[in-house]
Amino acid sequence: MDFDKVFTVGVLTPHAAPGPETEMPDMAPGQVRVEVSRTRNAMSCSSRDAASTSPDGLRAQAGATALDEEASALLPAVDVLAFASTGSGYALGYDEESALVRRLRERWDVPVCATSLSAVSALRSRQVKRISLVHPPWFGSSLNELGAEYFRSQGFEVVDARLAALPDDPDQVQPAMVVEWVAQHLRHRAEAVFIGGNGLRAARAIHHLESRTGRLVLQANQVLLWSVLQHAGAPVTVRGFGKLFDDRRPDGNKTEER
């Protein structure tokens, strides 16, 4: 691929709330742009609409027909496809989400990543075993529990999984709110925390949380950007958005662990 110009990420999502299209360019200004294709019945992230985050609804929106329709609206104008839905990954489970990514990759012949898979890869890259999960209130108890099950299925010890006491409306959530809530509730045994939910725009909370807690902090749009850059070998530099990017060279490869 030729990355002399801006690297373009094609985001596929069943959610109406903005997320990756805001945070990815913010993490790599002037280097990354995002094109978004939402499913025809894109769902609100508000907890007032219970169906919007039901596991069955998310599985339906992740079907082959819906995603192929989204992908066809983006290609060939993008360098990589990113399925941006933490909750969909939880609802599908690791194996089914992996199969979804493989099918899209084979169908469209481009690198493909997904949020929850990316979180697992990021944690493994740092040899993390014990994690805390933080989810937005609109996830509800079902997705919160599925999130814990998702990571346990991959061998992680989930110290706790909680719905953060934040506003139900993603537009009302400020990074400072996320910093305060997570810092006050993070369990001592956790080596890292994953803040799920691509509609929870918390990337700007990462650096402050890592400084305050001394733990690795991962966030949905951050791990998704990290993964697409890794898979595509894109020469994009990200600074100030967490330790996850610290061992990544601008050519897209990881530096050797010392």
Secondary structure as UniProt FT lines:
FT   STRAND          7..15
FT   HELIX           20..27
FT   TURN            29..31
FT   STRAND          32..43
FT   TURN            47..48
FT   HELIX           50..53
FT   HELIX           55..61
FT   HELIX           64..74
FT   TURN            75..76
FT   STRAND          80..83
FT   HELIX           86..92
FT   HELIX           94..108
FT   STRAND          112..114
FT   HELIX           115..125
FT   TURN            126..127
FT   STRAND          130..135
FT   HELIX           137..139
FT   HELIX           140..152
FT   TURN            153..155
FT   STRAND          157..163
FT   HELIX           170..172
FT   HELIX           175..185
FT   TURN            188..189
FT   STRAND          192..195
FT   TURN            198..199
FT   HELIX           203..205
FT   HELIX           206..213
FT   STRAND          216..219
FT   HELIX           220..232
FT   HELIX           243..245
FT   TURN            246..247
FT   TURN            250..251
//
